[in-house]
Amino acid sequence: MVDTENNEEDVLIEECGICGGDIIIDSYCEEEDIVYCNDCEAEYLIRSVDPIRLKLLDDDIDTDVDDEDDAYDKEYD
């Protein structure tokens, strides 16, 4: 996690929808810029700056890894 007390005031931190990590949005970011999650490196497109709206760019990211494990177990039972 990022220590927000020591960062610039113009930095916004959003939560990643995939892993819950931090997405840091600097004051100089604009609409259509790409930002990244610090933990899982998912890419987000800034759709709006005020209010902040982000769109996940890589829709192929599997957010529920347990489903794959279940399918593997059923296949080889």
N, C-alpha and C positions, 0 to 999 in steps of 0.2 A: 504494500500500500504506500501511497505517497504522503509525505508529511506536508500537509497544506499550510501549516503555520510558517514554514520557512520559504514558501514559494511566493512568486509575485501575486499581487491581488487580482491581476487580469487573467489568471489562469482558471479555467473551469475544468472540473473533473466529473465525468459521467461514468456510470457503471456499465460494464460490458454485459450484453444480454446472453453471452455464451458461458463465460466463466466467472463473472462477477468482479473481474479485475478493473483497473482504472484505465479510462480513456482520457488523456490530457488534451484539452483544447485550449491552445494559446490565444491571446487577444488578437493576434494578427491573422488568425484563420478566417476564411471566408466561405460562403456557400460554394459547393462543388469541390471543396478541398477534401483530401482523404486523410483520415486519422487512424491510429492503430491502438489496439489494446496492448498495454504494457506486459500482460501476462501471457495470453494465448496468441497474440499478434494478428487477431482478426481485423480485417479492414472495414472501416465505416466511411461512408460518404456523408458530409455535412449537408443536409437538405435545407436547414434553416439555422440562422445564427441567433435570432431573437424571436421566440424561444429556441433553444437548441433542440434540433431534431436530427437524429442520425439514422442512416439506412445501412444495414449490413450488406456488404458487397458480395461476399462469397456465400451464396445460398446453399452451397454443397457441403458446408461444414455440418457434421453430425453432432447434434447437441445431446444425444442420448446414446452413449456408447454401450450401455447395458443391453440394448436391443440386439446388437450384433453378437454379443456373448451368448444370449439366449438362443439365437438361431444356430449358432455353432454347436451348442450343447444338444439341441434337439436333433440336429443332423447326424450326430455321432453317438447317440444313445443306443 
